[in-house]
Amino acid sequence: MKQIKIDGKLFCPSKVVCIGRNYVDHIKELNNEMPTQAVIFVKPNSAISERIVTNDLEPIHYEAEISFVINAGQISAVGFGLDLTKRALQSTLKAQGLPWERAKAFDKSAVFSEFVSFSGAVQSLSLQLLINDKLTQYAHYDLMIHKPAGIINEVSAFMSFETGDVLMTGTPKGVGQLFENDHFTGRLFQGETLLIEQHWTVCAK
């Protein structure tokens, strides 16, 4: 089973719960319809990775997301996450009215920094993704359509969060394709305080 790190210790989530279409500008950039309720999907434990991996067979896109560890229905830790997506395949599946798993739940499609314990105000959280030192994505609590507390309640109405499960809260505008050797820097802030900074270099499969 795949593991994540929380305050330097290893934990094994049973799943990653993901929220789609949670930022207005991202909905617009992909020409998607505005949802009437939260778009919820799941990545299995096997999708978790510490590395960003691409390949030459089909384009894979990055989506940076504020991510939380959930314990007893509450946020217990926060981290930086990348929801990797086979965008062309996803578009084909959506056009056919089919589920997204082939495009969203593949191995190494949920990339995480280390998580840190968190019990502060989620309203103060923001995220930056830099690619080759250029600011590419910016997310903030205020920009989310569905806020974390509401998401947890909605998910919990039909599916349990097991101890240590991860919640990814959606991506802002600025998504794009992975390219081998690109340098990714993920930063997570609480107000002006830098909580996490993680560096990756995209590698080939």
Order of alpha helices (4+ residues) and beta strands (2+ residues): beta-beta-beta-alpha-beta-beta-beta-beta-beta-beta-alpha-alpha-beta-beta-beta-beta-alpha-beta-beta-beta-beta-beta
